[in-house]
Amino acid sequence: RDGARRARQRPGMTAAILLAAGASRRFGAENKLLAPFRGRPLVTHAGEALRASGLAPLIAVTTSPDVAALLPGFHLVSPDRPVPEQSDSLRAAVAEARRLGAPSALVALGDMPGVTPDLLRAIAARATATEAAAATDGTRALPPACFPAALFDALLAATGDRGARPLLAALPPAQRVPAPPEALRDIDTPGDLAAEA
């Protein structure tokens, strides 16, 4: 319908990023990404969805060797700080996507086991060469989200634990992909894990 729509990236050209370096502060001493969820470690669910989406290259940000071992085929990077905030992980991932020459990057979170390959592909397809796209629950724009290279500098300037939230909050309705509640739930506490099991 317009130049931005015609400039959509092909999904196979979109880097698939998994942020899996959080401190799990609300979960307790255990690394929640290693906690069993429906028969396998929590982080493997989002990892497998990214792998099955057809997006490439695959990039994961983690500080845990145990998490890294669960993500074969991913380019592994670490944030600058041992106890990173979300923006630290995001900057490390985007820098790697840029290094690999990706014209866009889809970002998913390791504690969201309900994301599906179809949802990831739909979000990647909705992004344009100048506009991001994200999932929505009907009210807010939420991860997973896809960002064109034109926005990489803004992501690299992110600070604190808000990550890309300011960019997502500004997304127009046309750039938001509706997703069912189960696809957008994240696991923050042992109670969340038990409720979703």
C-alpha positions in Angstrom: 0.0 0.0 0.0 2.9 2.3 0.5 6.7 2.5 0.3 7.2 1.2 3.9 5.0 -1.8 3.2 6.9 -2.6 0.0 10.2 -2.4 1.9 9.3 -5.2 4.3 12.2 -7.5 5.0 12.1 -11.2 4.1 11.8 -13.2 7.3 14.9 -15.2 6.5 17.0 -12.0 6.6 15.9 -11.1 10.1 18.2 -11.9 13.0 16.5 -13.9 15.7 17.6 -12.7 19.2 16.9 -14.5 22.5 17.5 -12.5 25.6 18.5 -15.0 28.2 20.8 -13.3 30.7 18.4 -12.0 33.3 19.1 -12.2 37.0 15.8 -14.0 37.9 15.6 -11.7 41.0 11.9 -12.5 41.6 12.3 -16.2 41.0 14.8 -16.8 43.9 18.3 -18.3 43.9 17.6 -20.7 41.0 18.1 -19.6 37.4 14.5 -19.7 36.2 15.6 -20.3 32.6 16.8 -23.7 33.7 13.7 -24.6 35.7 11.6 -27.5 34.3 8.6 -26.4 32.3 6.4 -28.9 30.6 9.2 -31.5 30.6 12.2 -29.4 29.6 14.1 -26.3 30.7 12.1 -23.1 30.4 14.5 -21.4 28.0 14.3 -24.1 25.4 10.7 -23.3 24.6 11.5 -19.8 23.2 14.8 -21.1 21.8 13.0 -23.8 19.8 10.3 -21.3 18.6 13.0 -19.0 17.2 14.8 -21.9 15.6 11.6 -23.2 14.0 10.6 -19.7 12.7 13.2 -19.7 9.9 14.7 -16.4 11.0 18.5 -16.2 10.8 21.1 -15.7 12.1 20.2 -17.0 15.6 21.7 -14.9 18.5 21.4 -15.6 22.2 22.6 -13.3 25.1 23.4 -15.2 28.3 25.8 -15.2 31.2 25.2 -18.8 32.1 27.2 -21.7 30.5 24.3 -24.0 31.4 21.8 -21.9 29.5 24.3 -21.6 26.6 24.6 -25.4 26.4 20.8 -25.6 25.7 21.0 -23.3 22.7 23.0 -25.1 20.0 23.2 -23.2 16.7 22.9 -19.8 18.4 25.7 -17.1 18.2 26.4 -16.6 21.9 27.2 -13.2 23.3 27.4 -11.8 26.8 26.5 -8.4 28.2 29.2 -6.1 29.5 28.1 -6.6 33.2 27.8 -9.9 35.1 24.4 -8.9 36.5 22.9 -7.1 33.5 19.9 -5.0 33.1 17.7 -5.7 30.1 19.3 -2.8 28.1 22.7 -4.3 28.6 21.5 -7.6 27.0 19.7 -5.7 24.3 22.8 -3.7 23.4 25.0 -6.8 23.2 22.5 -8.6 20.9 21.9 -5.6 18.6 25.7 -5.1 18.3 26.1 -8.7 17.2 23.2 -8.4 14.8 24.8 -5.4 13.3 28.2 -7.2 13.1 26.6 -10.0 11.3 25.0 -7.6 8.8 21.4 -8.3 9.7 19.0 -5.6 8.2 16.5 -6.3 11.0 16.4 -8.1 14.3 13.5 -9.8 16.1 13.9 -9.9 19.9 12.3 -12.5 22.1 12.6 -13.2 25.8 13.8 -16.5 27.3 11.1 -16.5 29.9 8.2 -16.4 27.5 7.6 -20.1 26.7 4.3 -19.6 24.8 5.7 -17.8 21.8 5.2 -19.7 18.6 7.1 -19.7 15.3 4.0 -18.4 13.5 3.8 -15.4 15.8 7.5 -14.7 15.4 7.2 -14.8 11.6 4.1 -12.5 11.6 5.9 -9.9 13.7 9.0 -10.1 11.5 6.8 -9.7 8.4 5.0 -6.7 9.9 8.2 -4.7 10.4 9.4 -2.4 7.6 12.7 -0.8 6.7 11.9 2.1 9.0 9.2 0.9 11.4 9.4 -1.7 14.2 6.6 -4.2 14.9 5.6 -6.0 18.1 3.1 -8.3 19.6 0.1 -6.8 21.4 -2.4 -8.0 23.9 -4.9 -5.5 22.6 -3.7 -2.7 24.9 0.1 -2.6 24.9 2.9 -3.4 22.5 5.0 -6.2 23.9 7.8 -8.5 23.1 8.5 -10.3 20.8 9.3 -7.3 18.7 11.2 -6.7 15.5 13.4 -3.7 14.7 14.9 -2.6 11.4 18.5 -1.6 11.3 17.4 2.0 11.1 16.5 1.7 14.8 19.6 -0.1 15.9 21.3 3.1 17.1 18.3 3.9 19.3 18.4 0.4 20.8 22.2 0.7 21.4 21.4 3.9 23.3 18.9 2.1 25.6 19.6 2.3 29.4 18.3 0.7 32.5 15.8 -2.1 32.7 13.3 -0.6 30.3 15.1 -1.9 27.2 13.1 -1.1 24.1 9.9 -0.2 25.9 9.9 3.5 24.9 10.1 2.5 21.2 7.3 -0.1 21.6 5.0 2.3 23.4 5.1 4.6 20.4 4.2 1.9 17.8 1.0 2.7 15.8 -1.8 0.1 15.8 -0.8 -1.1 12.3 2.6 -2.2 13.6 1.1 -4.3 16.4 0.4 -8.0 15.8 -2.5 -9.4 18.0 -1.4 -12.4 20.1 -3.4 -14.7 22.5 -2.7 -14.3 26.2 -0.9 -17.6 26.5 1.7 -16.5 23.9 2.6 -13.4 25.9 2.8 -14.7 29.4 6.2 -14.5 31.0 7.5 -16.5 34.0 8.8 -14.3 36.8 8.1 -16.3 39.9 7.8 -20.0 41.0 4.1 -19.4 41.2 4.0 -18.3 37.5 5.8 -21.5 36.6 3.4 -23.7 38.6 0.4 -21.9 37.2 1.5 -22.5 33.6 2.8 -26.1 34.0 
